[in-house]
Amino acid sequence: RPALIGASLGGLAGLLAEAEIAPRSFSSITLVDIVPNMDSEGAAKVIGFMSAHIGQGFASLEEAADVIGLYLPHRPRPSDLSGLAKNLRRGSDGRYHWHWDPSFVASANRERSRRDAQAFDTGLASLTLPVHLIRGRLSELVTRQAAEEFVAKLANAQFTDVAGASHMVAGDRNDAFLDAVVSFLDRQYSGQPAAVGRNSA
């Protein structure tokens, strides 16, 4: 069975699949800065960023980088923007647009997040596979309290707090993120005892 690593909504989808739709699909789950009980104000902030330029796009990669810099002031601006180009598509109008589905962004709302959190609780109690929550310490979505409460609901879970990272953990602190992922997977597949609790990176 595969080990799932899911960031944001991808992580929630995997968690839902394992808890309710297709149990025993995965050997372990790593969630990247997401819990069912996410912070509603933080979610609104993320959705606001995603939707702010979804119609008009950007005239250049530099303009997109400027917008990201305002949203993530803690992240150094890269001198090479080729990586950013992978997250954008160039439309027939010559402007750069995010790959996000406009219909999905428009339909996102805080009430849905609260309903999902309640629906997840019953399924979480049945999970026995190893679960690893990697949280950005500056996260807009996952508070420390929410992370600790989530881990406490599971039989075999831990979480790692990554300093200097927001919701975009892999983009903010890629080395620390990879170290946390590899360390967790090494323990699961080398026969070493799992570390239950909270770690910092």
Protein Blocks (a to p, Z undefined) as FASTA:
>chain_A
ZZdddehjlmmmmmmmmmmmmghkbfbdcdehiafkbcfklmmmmmmmmmmmmmnopabf
klmmmmmmmmmmmbccdfblklmmmmpccdfkopacdfbdfklmmmgcfklmmmmmmmmm
mmmmmpcbdcdddddfkbfklcfklmmmmmmmpmbdcddddehiafklmlmmmmlmmmmm
mmmmmmmmnopacdedjddZZ
